[in-house]
Protein backbone atom coordinates (compact mmCIF):
# COMPACT_ATOMS: atom_id res chain seq x y z
CA UNK A 1 0.00 0.00 0.00
CA UNK A 2 1.12 3.55 -0.61
CA UNK A 3 2.25 5.57 2.39
CA UNK A 4 0.63 8.96 1.84
CA UNK A 5 2.18 10.57 4.89
CA UNK A 6 5.53 12.26 4.44
CA UNK A 7 7.68 12.21 1.34
CA UNK A 8 6.71 10.30 -1.77
CA UNK A 9 8.74 7.18 -2.45
CA UNK A 10 9.23 5.16 -5.58
CA UNK A 11 6.60 2.48 -6.10
CA UNK A 12 5.18 0.16 -8.69
CA UNK A 13 2.55 1.69 -10.96
CA UNK A 14 0.11 -1.08 -10.04
CA UNK A 15 0.43 -0.32 -6.32
CA UNK A 16 -0.35 3.35 -6.86
CA UNK A 17 -3.25 2.45 -9.15
CA UNK A 18 -4.69 0.10 -6.52
CA UNK A 19 -4.43 2.89 -3.94
CA UNK A 20 -6.60 5.11 -6.16
CA UNK A 21 -8.97 2.31 -7.20
CA UNK A 22 -8.99 -0.26 -4.39
CA UNK A 23 -12.27 -1.76 -5.56
CA UNK A 24 -10.79 -2.81 -8.94
CA UNK A 25 -8.40 -5.61 -9.82
CA UNK A 26 -4.77 -4.60 -10.35
CA UNK A 27 -5.19 -4.82 -14.11
CA UNK A 28 -8.22 -2.55 -14.32
CA UNK A 29 -6.93 -0.17 -11.65
CA UNK A 30 -3.78 0.31 -13.76
CA UNK A 31 -5.83 0.87 -16.90
CA UNK A 32 -7.99 3.40 -15.07
CA UNK A 33 -5.03 5.36 -13.70
CA UNK A 34 -3.33 5.37 -17.12
CA UNK A 35 -6.58 6.67 -18.68
CA UNK A 36 -6.81 9.43 -16.04
CA UNK A 37 -3.21 10.43 -16.81
CA UNK A 38 -3.82 10.40 -20.57
CA UNK A 39 -7.01 12.48 -20.28
CA UNK A 40 -5.44 15.05 -17.93
CA UNK A 41 -3.28 17.19 -20.22
CA UNK A 42 -1.51 19.01 -17.42
CA UNK A 43 -0.67 15.78 -15.62
CA UNK A 44 0.52 14.17 -18.86
CA UNK A 45 2.90 17.02 -19.62
CA UNK A 46 4.24 17.19 -16.06
CA UNK A 47 4.91 13.45 -16.09
CA UNK A 48 6.51 13.62 -19.54
CA UNK A 49 9.01 16.11 -18.09
CA UNK A 50 10.02 13.46 -15.52
CA UNK A 51 10.61 10.78 -18.17
CA UNK A 52 7.30 8.96 -17.69
CA UNK A 53 5.98 6.77 -20.49
CA UNK A 54 2.87 4.59 -20.81
CA UNK A 55 5.02 1.50 -20.30
CA UNK A 56 6.54 2.57 -16.96
CA UNK A 57 6.15 -0.07 -14.28
CA UNK A 58 8.23 1.57 -11.57
CA UNK A 59 7.53 5.20 -10.74
CA UNK A 60 10.18 7.52 -9.38
CA UNK A 61 9.52 9.54 -6.22
CA UNK A 62 9.10 12.65 -8.41
CA UNK A 63 6.49 10.93 -10.61
CA UNK A 64 4.57 9.70 -7.55
CA UNK A 65 4.63 13.23 -6.12
CA UNK A 66 3.38 14.74 -9.42
CA UNK A 67 0.50 12.26 -9.62
CA UNK A 68 -0.48 12.82 -5.99
CA UNK A 69 -0.27 16.61 -6.39
CA UNK A 70 -2.56 16.55 -9.43
CA UNK A 71 -5.02 13.85 -8.38
CA UNK A 72 -4.87 14.32 -4.63
CA UNK A 73 -3.96 11.65 -2.13
CA UNK A 74 -5.54 8.26 -2.72
URBELKA-V658441 format. One record per pair of residues at least 6 apart in sequence whose C-alpha atoms are under 6 Angstrom apart, sorted by the first residue. I is the first residue (numbers start at 1). J is the second residue. Records with the same first field share a line. If there is no record, write none. Layout:
I = J, J
This chain:
8 = 61, 65
9 = 61
10 = 59, 60, 61
11 = 58, 59
12 = 57, 58, 59
13 = 57, 58
14 = 30
17 = 29, 30, 33
18 = 29
19 = 74
20 = 74
21 = 29
37 = 44
38 = 44
